[in-house]
């Protein structure tokens, strides 16, 4: 498979990292090269003294790789069901080796970060040898291996990529989101029928067709977020948002910074924890909701069976929750190759969607525009759920969500391609119902970003708002108001009492 004179793309690389400005380090949180895997079979790195390489360990922690004089460095995880723990060895396996071993040898996610303070003035010179199989090798597990047979590794139906297809797809997509599209645009001979890392194939999630049923849809305003970049646009949008939140409590957002292909990619990733994760393994990653008041991890199907469910019928809702601090807990191995993308997605929602909307909320109350933004810091500890401040829902075609209008009527929310549905948490009434007859056979896959204020924020009205004062919302002279809950207290109490 690895013939020196064969047709392939094995190569030597000389790489030099230069010191960056403090401004650039701040913008990137000291990360020079985000978490990724190599896409060949073996990477050989000649150890050098400037510390900058980190690996993501099985317990979800980033750890430094130590320099050893005249040593070769690489990392792989050997996944052996007959060994109690994963072993870190001195071999850097890439995606192709993970394919060929059926996941027994795993490509480890690694990154390059700013060196320690005493090395920050030095450049970092690297010497690598990136090895790949011959171009025509199909990246399927070698099932003649007794070790793979004992581990129960099999080959699923469907074509596996050749080394050339995988290499061209990964190379063309570097820095992009849609691997298939970018691979074709940049010279791949055909769109490879795969998107994932190693043996985990990121299959395309096929959404349901839009319903043809005549439904009574709610008339919600559409906010073009691109207009918020000008003062005039902010003023107009703040008026629309104020009116929406004073009446329906919901509105749509378009031009939010992600194109259709990028949004579809996120739905593909979202489906991994449901379609590629064996049911028997899900409880290992289940959220400890009743003890911690946190949803992080799986909320399994049929978890709720209290007064919240009529007639004692157990729920059929399954969700997987990821804190914006991505590595605060261990995630299923099927999801781990996509954690860098999920982290980018969370930050995009927080900084490019949530913050502009919070500014519009503040302007609608005639408060300084950063009033609410200052309470929602991305790197401050906190949780995310719809008992918070703002819920961002990525529109999908299966009709099932209804809202209670001010007139007391339940109306459907209409699907708009690549739009966001926004509502303020813990204030509005909504209902999830059975889809129309032509969609009843489809599962409903949702992608959400639930925003909360920082844990220590006290949930009391901003009485400095002229708008609130005009509405009669104010403190009473001579009377001490009851102590308001903090965001953390409210979140935990609501989470524990649900269902």
Protein Blocks (a to p, Z undefined) as FASTA:
>chain_A
ZZfklccjbdcdddddddddfklmmmnnopabdcdddfbfbdcddddfbdfbacddfkop
acdddddehiacdddddddfkbfbdcdddddddfklmmmnnomaccdddddddddfklmm
pccddddddddddfklccdddfkbmklmmnopacdedddddfklmmmmmmmmgoiablml
mmmmnopabdcfbfbehjbdcdddddddddfbdcdddddddddfklmmpmklmmmmmmmm
mmmmmmnopacdeheopafklmmmmmmmmmmmmmmmcfklmmmmpccfklnopaghcdde
hkbccfklghhiacfbdcddddfblmlpccdfklmmmmmmmmmmmmmmmmmmmmmmmmmm
mmmnopafklmmmmmcfklgcdddfklmbccddddfbdcbdcddfkopacdddddehiac
dddehkbccddddddfklmmpccddddddddddfklccdddfkbmklmmnopacdehiac
dddddfklmmmmmmmmgZZ
